[in-house]
Amino acid sequence: MVHKHLQTVTIAAGSGASNTHPIDGICRFIYIEPTTATTTYKVNFTDEDSDTVKSWDWTRGTMRDFTPLIMHGIYTVNVTNSTANEDFDIKLLVEEKR
């Protein structure tokens, strides 16, 4: 089964975050889109122990990543250093394992 995590995060003071529900599976797709196509930002993906699983430096516009990431528990997508305070759409597609 594929689980979708969809959330709109409002960035304030250059940062914002989105937490997932508890997940046990493989993240197949990460999609982050700011409202403005010229917005530049950084992203990091952390587990429930606050360990960084993956990070992306200085993305401009929409970010798409198809790198498979094993997930177990609650994860946080942190958007930081944004050049604009605006809404970001965040989508994760996770293939759940049970």
Rosetta blueprint (number, residue, H / E / L):
1 M L
2 V E
3 H E
4 K E
5 H E
6 L E
7 Q E
8 T E
9 V E
10 T E
11 I L
12 A E
13 A L
14 G L
15 S E
16 G E
17 A E
18 S E
19 N E
20 T L
21 H L
22 P L
23 I E
24 D E
25 G E
26 I E
27 C E
28 R E
29 F E
30 I E
31 Y E
32 I E
33 E E
34 P E
35 T L
36 T L
37 A L
38 T L
39 T L
40 T E
41 Y E
42 K E
43 V E
44 N E
45 F E
46 T E
47 D L
48 E L
49 D L
50 S L
51 D L
52 T E
53 V E
54 K E
55 S E
56 W E
57 D E
58 W E
59 T E
60 R E
61 G L
62 T L
63 M E
64 R E
65 D E
66 F L
67 T L
68 P L
69 L E
70 I E
71 M E
72 H E
73 G E
74 I L
75 Y L
76 T E
77 V E
78 N E
79 V E
80 T E
81 N L
82 S L
83 T L
84 A L
85 N L
86 E L
87 D E
88 F E
89 D E
90 I E
91 K E
92 L E
93 L E
94 V E
95 E E
96 E E
97 K L
98 R L
